[in-house]
Amino acid sequence: MTLSILPLANWGMGTAIIIFFAVLCVGLSALVLSFVFSGKKKDEDEVTSSEKDKI
């Protein structure tokens, strides 16, 4: 009778997998944001060689 109450799913392993994928998603999102915000910003005062040719 006691064996019929046992759960059919291993909730510990399922929770671990969900936590793993949550950490993975947060890490990948942080990586993408770091790529986005680390782009070189163009100085408005600086004139590039291609812009010098136009002048």
Distance bins in CASP14 RR format, pairs under 12 A and 6 or more apart:
PFRMAT RR
TARGET T0000
AUTHOR 0000-0000-0000
RMODE 2
METHOD distances of the structure
MODEL  1
7 13 0 0 0 0 0 1 0 0 0 0 0
7 14 0 0 0 0 0 1 0 0 0 0 0
9 15 0 0 0 0 0 1 0 0 0 0 0
9 17 0 0 0 0 0 1 0 0 0 0 0
10 16 0 0 0 0 1 0 0 0 0 0 0
10 17 0 0 0 0 0 1 0 0 0 0 0
11 17 0 0 0 0 0 1 0 0 0 0 0
11 18 0 0 0 0 0 1 0 0 0 0 0
12 18 0 0 0 0 1 0 0 0 0 0 0
12 19 0 0 0 0 1 0 0 0 0 0 0
12 20 0 0 0 0 0 1 0 0 0 0 0
13 19 0 0 0 0 0 1 0 0 0 0 0
13 20 0 0 0 0 0 1 0 0 0 0 0
14 20 0 0 0 0 1 0 0 0 0 0 0
14 21 0 0 0 0 0 1 0 0 0 0 0
14 22 0 0 0 0 0 1 0 0 0 0 0
15 21 0 0 0 0 0 1 0 0 0 0 0
15 22 0 0 0 0 0 1 0 0 0 0 0
16 22 0 0 0 0 0 1 0 0 0 0 0
16 23 0 0 0 0 0 1 0 0 0 0 0
17 23 0 0 0 0 0 1 0 0 0 0 0
17 24 0 0 0 0 0 1 0 0 0 0 0
18 24 0 0 0 0 0 1 0 0 0 0 0
18 25 0 0 0 0 0 1 0 0 0 0 0
19 25 0 0 0 0 0 1 0 0 0 0 0
19 26 0 0 0 0 0 1 0 0 0 0 0
20 26 0 0 0 0 0 1 0 0 0 0 0
20 27 0 0 0 0 0 1 0 0 0 0 0
21 27 0 0 0 0 0 1 0 0 0 0 0
21 28 0 0 0 0 0 1 0 0 0 0 0
22 28 0 0 0 0 0 1 0 0 0 0 0
22 29 0 0 0 0 0 1 0 0 0 0 0
23 29 0 0 0 0 0 1 0 0 0 0 0
23 30 0 0 0 0 0 1 0 0 0 0 0
24 30 0 0 0 0 0 1 0 0 0 0 0
24 31 0 0 0 0 0 1 0 0 0 0 0
25 31 0 0 0 0 0 1 0 0 0 0 0
25 32 0 0 0 0 0 1 0 0 0 0 0
26 32 0 0 0 0 0 1 0 0 0 0 0
26 33 0 0 0 0 0 1 0 0 0 0 0
27 33 0 0 0 0 1 0 0 0 0 0 0
27 34 0 0 0 0 1 0 0 0 0 0 0
28 34 0 0 0 0 0 1 0 0 0 0 0
28 35 0 0 0 0 0 1 0 0 0 0 0
29 35 0 0 0 0 0 1 0 0 0 0 0
29 36 0 0 0 0 0 1 0 0 0 0 0
30 36 0 0 0 0 0 1 0 0 0 0 0
30 37 0 0 0 0 0 1 0 0 0 0 0
30 38 0 0 0 0 0 1 0 0 0 0 0
31 37 0 0 0 0 0 1 0 0 0 0 0
31 38 0 0 0 0 0 1 0 0 0 0 0
32 38 0 0 0 0 0 1 0 0 0 0 0
33 39 0 0 0 0 0 1 0 0 0 0 0
40 46 0 0 0 0 0 1 0 0 0 0 0
42 48 0 0 0 0 1 0 0 0 0 0 0
42 51 0 0 0 0 0 1 0 0 0 0 0
43 51 0 0 0 0 0 1 0 0 0 0 0
44 51 0 0 0 0 0 1 0 0 0 0 0
45 51 0 0 0 0 0 1 0 0 0 0 0
46 52 0 0 0 0 0 1 0 0 0 0 0
47 53 0 0 0 0 0 1 0 0 0 0 0
47 54 0 0 0 0 1 0 0 0 0 0 0
47 55 1 0 0 1 0 0 0 0 0 0 0
48 54 0 0 0 0 1 0 0 0 0 0 0
48 55 0 0 0 0 0 1 0 0 0 0 0
49 55 0 0 0 0 0 1 0 0 0 0 0
END
